[in-house]
Amino acid sequence: MTAIPLTVPPLFGSATGPAPGSAALRRVSFTFAADGSHAACLAAEADGRWFVESWRLGAEPGEVCAPQPLRPGAGGRRSEDVHSQLVSLTDGRVLICRHEGAVQQLIVRGTDGHADLSAGRLQRAGLRLLPLPAPAPGAPVAIALGTDGEASTSVWLISANGVSAPQQVAELPGLYGGGVWLDQGGRLLGLDQLQRLADGTGRVKTVALDLATGGLSPLLELTARSNDRLAACDPVSGLVLVRSDAPGEDRLGWGRLGSQEPPHFPECLRGGQHFLRPVAIEPGRNRVAVQADWGAGSTLALWEPGATRLEPLPVPPGRLGGVAHWSAAGLRMPYSAPDQPAAMASIDVDLLLSGETRPLPQPESSPRLAPVQGGAAGLASVVQVIPQPVETGWRLDGGTRRGDGRPWESAQTVTLPGAAGPLEGVVYGGNEWLTAEHLVMALHGGPADAWRLEFEPTLQRLAAEGLAVVAPNQRGSTGYGVEHAQAVQHAWGGPDLEDVLTLLQSIGGQRASLGLERVALLGVSYGAFLALLAAGTAPDLVAKVAAVSPFLSGARLAAEAGPAVRGLTERMGATTDLPDGPRDVLLLCHRLMAELLVVHGTQDEVVPVTQSRALRQELLRIGRVEGVDFQYVEAAGAGHEVLAEEGAPLLQELLASFLRATRVGNCQ
């Protein structure tokens, strides 16, 4: 067994945080300040360390959005946790909620490098933070909602002065989600209340919480059994966007606060295949920016009350962040693409819609040069005329370039053959990916997840090493409708395994006819479980398997995992045996003929490392030789998202080396 310590030296010289101007390869958990002046996110550099980043967005059109790493002061932790929650404050500071076991630690990170301020400690599971819409100087800046599981939800006001402790303002019976402000002052909050019915089922209704009194009042109830949620609200105009299944299916509608008229559900907001998400309302005009998600990508459109169609905005292919802020400076939202690490997009909606361009403001002209080489003609022969830059309505700020100066590897979506019909996949390697020397099929975790048309550091690293990658969204993946996502309900390793085997047969057959090597499999978490099942079911179709944080079966995972994961396995029917037999990797170990690499974090809180240890023991028991037939690596101190934590580049290099190497041994 190989143990890798994942403490790596900082790349930029600082032992406590990122160096000034350092570039982020990953950015997640974007949040906007209430006034839109700042944003915040969690960012990770090339060494895998996570840190808090604050963005100054500017109040005027055309102002560049500038990210600033917030380094902890003396005694601060070296790396932030990827699961920390953030609230961007209007002065550029960031409120951080760290989940430390049963305790939630609240701190305020400043922009000056001073020590963090404590905002208190809370001991409630499922704690969520929401920024207050208009915090006054010295007043609370956010609210926190936490639940004890089923019985009640508590609400606190959170201050950022380093002195005031969290102030509880309400204790609500039951469970509450969502959170949309109904007024500008931060007194009335719309919450989604889970209501239990007599038959054991549940429904969701939106209620209004008065933070001054702690009282609740009904806000949105279209029918007795419908699920009715508040999706967005503009307190100034009273425009509200709602999501409800009262029309017979889950749809977006709109109405007005205080109006006696029922919400309208225009056909253009039906969405069809796309999941429509209102992300921002333009102040003063009631135009709504709507993100439309389908499959691996997302698009952006414009809608306003009374309109009969969505007006598409011509944004580049990729993935939008699902959150945004619209102000006089424009529409700001996160954006990523396979060859573009996440950055901040600034959108001039009207200019983008017009399709026109506008000259960018230029600095004052330099002094006029005297003619050279005999006059103006000579000047033209030695001076290159540089086109004047123009504004298109779309600008990306804070993007990260590759360290060696080369462009990032690009990817595209393709249609792939599945067992029950076409599938979408993301591929690296250009149009010749199918005939590349080395081809890796990457299987995502979840199972309720999917590959997206966004920057993915591990796949990017493989592609940079010359490996072609095909990343399918087999049945069970999200983003393709309810039927596709629920195909693996009570059928883990059923329809999704059928899709993977169909792909291996199709792709492998074409490669074999050209004399190319078999496909290698890379799987993470549930994807690793699926990869091991595929390699054991069809050993002649797989050259290698790299399994990261795998589990052995739904039943074995449920027996060893914590309460949250056990609940997931129960809801999804993971322990159900399929008609043709259980899906258990240990029962297929004798059929695993492919080269095998297993990687697992020793502190994995989702899939216990004992799952991989049991696989190693079984391989040894049946006579496989470690270091020859298989490699086993435990990442010391790493959790479940071992490829997104500190030290991840070491493991990405290990995966790339394993997947591109020529086989030197053979399992018998």
Secondary structure, DSSP 8 states (H G I E B T S, - for coil): -EEEE-----TTS-SSS--TT---SEEEEEEE-TTSSEEEEEEE-TT--EEEEEEE--SSTT---EEEEE---TT--SS--TT-EEEE-TTS-EEEEEEETTEEEEEEE-SSS---EEEEEE--EEEEEEE-SS--TTS--EEEEEE-SSSEEEEEEE--SSS---EEEEEEESEEEEEEE-SSSS-EEEEEEEEE-TTS-EEEEEEEEETTTTEEEEEE-SSSS--EEEEEEETTTTEEEEEESTTSS-EEEEEETT-SS--B--GGGS-TTSEEEEEEE-TTT--EEEEEEETTEEEEEEE-TT-SS-EEE---SSEE-S--EEETTEEEEEEEETTEEEEEEEE-HHHHHHT--EE------------BTTBHHHHHHHS------EE-SEEEES----TTS-----EEEEEEEETTEEEEEEEESGGGGGG-SSEEEEE-SSSS----SS--HHHHHHHHTT-EEEEE--TT-SSS-HHHHGGGTT-TTSHHHHHHHHHHHHHHHHHHHTT---EEEEEETHHHHHHHHHHHH-GGGEEEEEEES--S-HHHHHHHS-HHHHHHHHHHTTT--BTTB---GGGGGGG--SEEEEEEETT-SSS-THHHHHHHHHHHHTT--BTTTEEEEEEET--S-GGGSTTHHHHHHHHHHHHHS-------
